[in-house]
Every structure is written in C-alpha cells, then in structure tokens.
C-alpha cells in the first residue's frame, strides 16, 4: 500500500489537465464578473436611450 501511495506522489500524469481546468475556471469567473459589472452599465444606457426616444416621439406629436 505504501508503494502505491509513493507512486501516486511522484506520478504527474493528469496534472496538466487539472491546471488547464483551473485556468478555464478562473477565466470563467473573470468573464462572469465583467459581464455582471457591464450589465448595470448597459441597463442604464438603454433606459436613457429609451427615455430620449420616447421624448422625441412625444415632441413630434407621434404616439407612444
């Protein structure tokens, strides 16, 4: 049993896959965080644009 455990300690097969998995996880977390921050900004921008368009339509005598 000790021989098996010592063999596992020096065996590096699969280490690269784990490293790539961790890198992909960190990239996904960064992307989600950036998208969440961008969400508030985009909502504000579209609300502003919608209110300006609505104001222009009403000023021109059009219907809403």
Secondary structure in CASP SS format (residue, H / E / C, confidence):
PFRMAT SS
TARGET T0000
AUTHOR 0000-0000-0000
METHOD secondary structure of the structure
MODEL  1
X C 1.00
X H 1.00
X H 1.00
X H 1.00
X H 1.00
X H 1.00
X H 1.00
X H 1.00
X H 1.00
X H 1.00
X C 1.00
X C 1.00
X C 1.00
X C 1.00
X H 1.00
X H 1.00
X H 1.00
X H 1.00
X H 1.00
X H 1.00
X H 1.00
X H 1.00
X H 1.00
X H 1.00
X H 1.00
X H 1.00
X H 1.00
X H 1.00
X H 1.00
X H 1.00
X H 1.00
X H 1.00
X H 1.00
X H 1.00
X H 1.00
X H 1.00
X H 1.00
X H 1.00
X H 1.00
X H 1.00
X H 1.00
X H 1.00
X H 1.00
X H 1.00
X H 1.00
X H 1.00
X H 1.00
X H 1.00
X H 1.00
X H 1.00
X H 1.00
X H 1.00
X H 1.00
X H 1.00
X H 1.00
X H 1.00
X H 1.00
X H 1.00
X H 1.00
X C 1.00
X C 1.00
X C 1.00
X C 1.00
X C 1.00
END
